[in-house]
Amino acid sequence: MDFIYESNRIYAESENGDVIAEVDFPNVTDEVVDINHTFVDDSLRGQGVAGRLLQEAVKTIRQQGKKAKATCSYAVSWFAKHEEEQDLLD
């Protein structure tokens, strides 16, 4: 699956152009973003797509030199399972 990278958003589209997977992390301040939304279409569930989205978001946020807070329930759960990434949290 090829992800599309925008400012504060990573997503994938179907062949029809529909969004089928997405993570949003808008700025809260100049230094902090909020991972506030993760979506994966039912057709992709159970394939690890949401986890890959979070990994890419973490990588992008680190490259920007920012910190993150997680208000999306999936992101909260993901960070709880990935202690090695918790230093990113504000």
Secondary structure, DSSP 4 states (H G I P E B T S, - for coil): ---EEETTEEEEE-TTS-EEEEEE--BSSSSEEEE-EEEE-GGGTTSSHHHHHHHHHHHHHHHTT-EEEE-SHHHHHHHHH-GGGGGGB-
